[in-house]
Amino acid sequence: MSRVFSGVQPTGNIHIGNYLGALKQFVELQDENECVYCIVDLHSITVPQDPKQLKQHILDVAALYLAVGLDPEKSTVFVQSDVSAHAELAWILMCNAYTGELSRMTQFKQKSKNKESAPAGLFTYPILMAADILLYDTDIVPVGNDQKQHIELTRDIAIRVNNAYGETFVVPEGRFLKEGARVMSLDDPTSKMSKSSPNASSRISLLDSYNQVKKAIMRATTDSEGSIRFDRENKPGVSNLLTIYSAFSGISIEELEKQYDGMGYGALKKDLVEVVWTSLEPIQKRYNEIRHSQELVSVLRDGAERAGAIAEKTMARVKERFGLGL
């Protein structure tokens, strides 16, 4: 079986873009692969966090992992900082990476834009991401298309170390979304759906109420043309709604275009509300059952133990290759 690794930051409520782009993939992959999924809390502190809120967000994301269908019997689910080897390997990899390749990372440029100085962790966090992946001898990394550059950096570092020190790391492959599954902002369909947008109606979070879902969809940006067809360049708003509809319902976009031929945007939006809510309601029910339960804590502790056992073997090999320790 191939080993899969991925993680999600505990920074606020997960939206449907995160779900369709990552969590849904996680669930699909667990049936035929050995899967390791974590809540990457060390990544979240590259920007200031309220410690009490961060602890709650970690548990929120862990509960959502299970609520969307991750099975602890099939997947290892844990909190990144509970396995110290992530930080240890990151330092070793940092000594085998270069400032030039880190300075070219697009996300660093975006996040540090217009700042005279940025936290060193923001600059080096792609190395921690590489450590996350390489620590588990990962074969497949399911991520969004915006993470391609990070996967390439991880592969470059793994190959560099292997060439210098002998076979040390598995060189992973990215499993990227098809372009059609990319979920955009509801108020600005030329931008990705984002947790950080000041407009709450620009996104639909997995824990939003029915009324919040309805409000966001009914207010979604469309256009003045009136025809329901997929054309991302000329009709980004309608195309985004069709993408979301198709991803949740399993109906192809071509079929949806035929189904709504001659109908208005109001009909599409009204039906989309019900399609999205049909998927979110059972997720929320399961989330509320486990969020404050001992079951959740037990799953995370067991997951950290299982992940730690894999990480320990990798670190023993890495230290031997680098001549570290006794």
Stockholm file with secondary structure:
# STOCKHOLM 1.0

chainA/1-326         MSRVFSGVQPTGNIHIGNYLGALKQFVELQDENECVYCIVDLHSITVPQDPKQLKQHILDVAALYLAVGLDPEKSTVFVQSDVSAHAELAWILMCNAYTGELSRMTQFKQKSKNKESAPAGLFTYPILMAADILLYDTDIVPVGNDQKQHIELTRDIAIRVNNAYGETFVVPEGRFLKEGARVMSLDDPTSKMSKSSPNASSRISLLDSYNQVKKAIMRATTDSEGSIRFDRENKPGVSNLLTIYSAFSGISIEELEKQYDGMGYGALKKDLVEVVWTSLEPIQKRYNEIRHSQELVSVLRDGAERAGAIAEKTMARVKERFGLGL
#=GR chainA/1-326 SS CCEEEEEECCSSCCBHHHIIIIIHHHHHHTTTSEEEEEECHHHHTTSCCCHHHHHHHHHHHHHHHHHTTCCTTTEEEEEGGGSTHHHHHHHHHHTTSCHHHHHTCHHHHHHTTTCSCCCHHHHHHHHHHHHHHHTTTCSEEEECGGGHHHHHHHHHHHHHHHHHHSSCSCCCEEEECCGGGCCBCSSCTTSBCCTTCSCGGGSCBTTCCHHHHHHHHHTCCCCSSCCCCCBTTTBHHHHHHHHHHHHHHCCCHHHHHHHTTTCCHHHHHHHHHHHHHHHHHHHHHHHHHHTTSHHHHHHHHHHHHHHHHHHHHHHHHHHHHHTCCC
#=GC SS_cons         CCEEEEEECCSSCCBHHHIIIIIHHHHHHTTTSEEEEEECHHHHTTSCCCHHHHHHHHHHHHHHHHHTTCCTTTEEEEEGGGSTHHHHHHHHHHTTSCHHHHHTCHHHHHHTTTCSCCCHHHHHHHHHHHHHHHTTTCSEEEECGGGHHHHHHHHHHHHHHHHHHSSCSCCCEEEECCGGGCCBCSSCTTSBCCTTCSCGGGSCBTTCCHHHHHHHHHTCCCCSSCCCCCBTTTBHHHHHHHHHHHHHHCCCHHHHHHHTTTCCHHHHHHHHHHHHHHHHHHHHHHHHHHTTSHHHHHHHHHHHHHHHHHHHHHHHHHHHHHTCCC
//
